[in-house]
């Protein structure tokens, strides 16, 4: 059995026992495997029952190994009961152009293999993310409906409180006006209005002590909205922590899908 280099391929000459003649097989060392070589030999001569390749020390070489691995050192080939010692060709026998061509092919094959694996992995990951997103959305849907219902009720309740506050202020204004111009005089009502104003300032200061925020009508309304919302959520059994956790998962998964699509589009452009 002999091995010769020709361009970017190997020519392996093997004696066929049934025909009693030599047969030359052309093998691509990077693409083909040891199993491919064995299959070629058995298909060429159906009288061959078994073919396997082993190292000089007797260790069998797996069929999945590339033929390129056979070129590193001498090996033995067993055809039926006949054993052949095969001398590995020296790389010095190859001209520089052949070596460069082999290296370029090896590089292209590795890049293609890596690219195919990346695309397959991206597709698999995208399918997993879409499946996770569907499961999260299914679990989130009833919580979202309950949350929207509670939020609508809370908005109506908060708006009602705002109008109640306006009504109380109008009532206070009417009482003070009645006492000032009809029941008593301004001389009597002036200190009363002072204490009413001072009392209002004290209420605003107490609000600051309780909330650590300056009294501001939009903030006060928003805070009251949150208080009422959480109270009604507990009453109706809405798990706010679970709802927020699911919303974060949806945001995270959608972000990953967006990044993957952006990466694929950039690779296609390049």
BELUR-V71932 format. One record per pair of residues at least 4 apart in sequence whose C-alpha atoms are under 7 Angstrom apart, sorted by sequence separation. I is the first residue (numbers start at 1). J is the second residue. If there is no record, write none. Layout:
((I:J) (I:J))
This chain:
((5:9) (6:10) (16:20) (28:32) (32:36) (33:37) (34:38) (35:39) (36:40) (37:41) (38:42) (39:43) (40:44) (41:45) (42:46) (54:58) (55:59) (65:69) (78:82) (79:83) (94:98) (95:99) (96:100) (97:101) (98:102) (99:103) (100:104) (101:105) (102:106) (103:107) (104:108) (105:109) (106:110) (107:111) (108:112) (109:113) (110:114) (111:115) (112:116) (113:117) (114:118) (115:119) (116:120) (117:121) (118:122) (119:123) (120:124) (121:125) (122:126) (123:127) (124:128) (125:129) (126:130) (127:131) (128:132) (129:133) (130:134) (131:135) (132:136) (133:137) (134:138) (135:139) (136:140) (137:141) (140:144) (141:145) (142:146) (143:147) (144:148) (145:149) (146:150) (147:151) (148:152) (149:153) (150:154) (151:155) (152:156) (153:157) (154:158) (155:159) (156:160) (157:161) (158:162) (159:163) (160:164) (161:165) (162:166) (163:167) (164:168) (165:169) (166:170) (167:171) (168:172) (169:173) (170:174) (171:175) (172:176) (173:177) (174:178) (175:179) (176:180) (177:181) (178:182) (179:183) (180:184) (181:185) (184:188) (185:189) (186:190) (189:193) (190:194) (191:195) (192:196) (193:197) (194:198) (195:199) (196:200) (197:201) (198:202) (199:203) (200:204) (201:205) (202:206) (203:207) (204:208) (205:209) (206:210) (207:211) (208:212) (216:220) (217:221) (218:222) (219:223) (220:224) (221:225) (222:226) (223:227) (224:228) (225:229) (226:230) (227:231) (228:232) (229:233) (230:234) (231:235) (232:236) (233:237) (234:238) (239:243) (240:244) (241:245) (242:246) (243:247) (244:248) (245:249) (246:250) (247:251) (248:252) (249:253) (250:254) (251:255) (252:256) (253:257) (254:258) (255:259) (256:260) (257:261) (258:262) (259:263) (260:264) (261:265) (262:266) (263:267) (264:268) (265:269) (266:270) (5:10) (6:11) (15:20) (16:21) (27:32) (54:59) (55:60) (78:83) (94:99) (178:183) (179:184) (180:185) (208:213) (215:220) (233:238) (4:10) (5:11) (15:21) (16:22) (42:48) (54:60) (55:61) (77:83) (78:84) (180:186) (208:214) (3:10) (4:11) (15:22) (16:23) (53:60) (54:61) (76:83) (77:84) (208:215) (3:11) (4:12) (14:22) (15:23) (53:61) (76:84) (77:85) (207:215) (3:12) (13:22) (14:23) (76:85) (180:189) (2:12) (3:13) (13:23) (14:24) (75:85) (76:86) (2:13) (13:24) (75:86) (204:215) (1:13) (12:24) (13:25) (74:86) (75:87) (1:14) (11:24) (12:25) (38:51) (74:87) (1:15) (11:25) (12:26) (74:88) (11:26) (73:88) (10:26) (11:27) (72:88) (9:26) (10:27) (71:88) (9:27) (10:28) (56:74) (71:89) (9:28) (10:29) (56:75) (9:29) (55:75) (56:76) (54:75) (55:76) (54:76) (53:76) (54:77) (53:77) (52:77) (53:78) (52:78) (18:45) (51:78) (35:63) (51:79) (16:45) (18:47) (34:63) (35:64) (50:79) (51:80) (33:63) (34:64) (50:80) (33:64) (34:65) (48:79) (49:80) (33:65) (34:66) (48:80) (33:66) (34:67) (32:66) (33:67) (32:67) (30:66) (29:66) (30:67) (29:67) (30:68) (29:68) (158:225) (155:225) (154:225) (154:228) (154:229) (30:106) (151:229) (150:229) (150:232) (1:84) (150:233) (2:86) (1:86) (3:89) (8:98) (7:98) (8:101) (8:102) (143:238) (143:243) (140:243) (140:246) (136:246) (136:250) (133:250) (133:253) (129:253) (126:257))
